[in-house]
């Protein structure tokens, strides 16, 4: 029986940004694994990073959800300047008003998401024996690219 106390945590060594990047990559790998179970063969894992307008939207969306804004008022505020994305905004608003716990607490920038995936490329490629490609939503016309959300890239297996 040990009577030694737990070692003290040195809070100065904790890096919340590194932990967030680590979790982002681990979540992406888990999501790829779920999709891979539905696909027979693939050589490439393409992760599509969400467009910047979605990143801006999610910050505003959090405010609308947390303040429990009426749907019509929230739509008005969220679509102001983003009219061309009205249908997508409506879908996000419905989803996250119904399940606010699913809305990400923080939204990383696209460059930070890309860097996290590039830094841990082997973690993503290894389990699937596939090549990783990382693209921005605006750089692809793939029909599934619009599924990308901040913190949750769209997944294309080919």
C-alpha positions in Angstrom: 0.0 0.0 0.0 1.4 3.3 -1.0 1.0 6.3 1.2 2.8 8.8 -1.1 0.8 11.8 -2.2 0.0 12.4 -5.9 2.6 14.6 -7.5 1.7 18.3 -7.9 0.7 19.4 -11.4 2.9 22.1 -12.9 0.2 24.3 -14.6 2.9 26.1 -16.5 3.5 23.0 -18.6 -0.1 22.7 -19.7 -0.6 23.9 -23.2 -4.4 24.3 -24.0 -3.7 25.1 -27.6 -1.7 21.9 -28.1 -4.4 19.9 -26.3 -7.1 21.5 -28.6 -5.0 20.6 -31.7 -4.5 17.0 -30.4 -8.2 16.6 -29.8 -9.0 18.0 -33.3 -6.8 15.4 -35.0 -8.1 12.5 -32.8 -11.7 13.5 -33.6 -10.9 13.7 -37.3 -9.3 10.2 -37.2 -12.4 8.8 -35.3 -14.7 10.4 -37.9 -12.6 8.9 -40.8 -12.7 5.5 -39.2 -16.6 5.7 -39.0 -16.8 6.6 -42.7 -14.2 4.1 -43.7 -16.3 1.3 -42.2 -18.9 2.1 -44.9 -16.4 2.1 -47.8 -14.9 -0.9 -49.4 -11.6 0.5 -50.7 -9.9 3.9 -50.8 -6.4 5.2 -51.4 -6.9 8.8 -50.4 -8.4 10.5 -47.4 -9.4 14.0 -48.3 -10.2 16.3 -45.4 -12.0 19.4 -46.4 -11.6 22.4 -44.1 -14.6 24.7 -43.5 -14.8 28.0 -45.3 -14.0 31.2 -43.4 -17.6 32.4 -43.5 -18.6 29.3 -41.5 -16.0 30.1 -38.9 -17.3 33.6 -38.5 -20.9 32.3 -38.5 -20.1 29.8 -35.7 -18.9 32.6 -33.4 -22.2 34.5 -34.0 -24.2 31.3 -33.8 -22.8 30.6 -30.3 -24.1 33.9 -29.1 -27.6 33.3 -30.7 -27.8 29.9 -29.1 -26.5 30.9 -25.6 -28.9 33.9 -25.4 -31.8 31.7 -26.5 -32.7 34.2 -29.2 -36.0 33.6 -31.1 -35.4 31.7 -34.3 -36.6 34.6 -36.6 -34.4 37.2 -34.9 -31.4 34.8 -34.9 -31.9 34.1 -38.7 -32.0 37.9 -39.3 -28.8 38.5 -37.5 -27.0 35.5 -38.8 -27.9 36.0 -42.4 -27.0 39.7 -42.4 -24.2 40.0 -44.9 -24.4 36.2 -45.5 -27.6 36.1 -47.6 -26.1 33.7 -50.1 -25.7 31.1 -47.4 -29.2 31.4 -46.0 -30.2 27.7 -46.4 -27.0 26.5 -44.7 -27.4 29.0 -41.9 -31.0 28.0 -41.3 -29.9 24.3 -41.1 -27.1 25.1 -38.7 -29.3 27.3 -36.5 -32.0 24.5 -36.3 -29.4 21.9 -35.5 -27.6 23.8 -32.8 -30.8 25.3 -31.2 -32.0 21.8 -30.8 -28.6 20.5 -29.6 -26.6 23.4 -28.2 -24.1 21.1 -26.5 -22.9 20.0 -30.0 -21.8 23.5 -30.9 -18.0 23.8 -30.6 -16.8 25.8 -27.6 -14.0 27.3 -29.6 -13.4 27.6 -33.3 -9.8 27.1 -34.5 -8.6 29.0 -37.6 -8.3 27.2 -40.8 -4.5 27.5 -40.8 -4.4 26.1 -37.3 -6.5 23.1 -38.3 -4.3 22.5 -41.4 -1.1 22.7 -39.3 -2.5 20.3 -36.8 -3.3 17.8 -39.5 0.0 18.2 -41.3 2.0 17.9 -38.0 0.2 14.6 -37.3 -0.2 13.3 -40.9 1.1 9.8 -39.9 -1.7 9.5 -37.3 -4.3 10.1 -39.9 -2.7 8.1 -42.8 -1.4 5.2 -40.7 -4.6 3.4 -39.6 -6.0 3.5 -43.2 -2.9 2.9 -45.3 -4.0 5.9 -47.4 -2.6 9.2 -48.5 -3.9 12.3 -46.7 -5.0 15.4 -48.7 -6.1 18.6 -47.0 -8.1 21.1 -49.0 -10.1 24.2 -48.3 -13.8 24.1 -49.0 -13.4 26.9 -51.5 -10.8 24.8 -53.4 -13.0 21.9 -54.3 -16.3 21.3 -56.0 -16.8 17.9 -54.5 -20.5 17.3 -53.6 -19.6 16.5 -50.0 -17.3 19.5 -49.4 -20.1 21.7 -48.0 -20.4 19.3 -45.1 -17.3 20.8 -43.6 -17.8 22.6 -40.3 -15.3 24.4 -38.1 -13.6 21.7 -36.1 -15.1 19.0 -38.2 -13.7 18.6 -41.7 -15.8 17.0 -44.4 -14.4 13.5 -45.3 -14.0 12.2 -48.8 -12.6 8.7 -49.3 -11.5 7.8 -52.8 
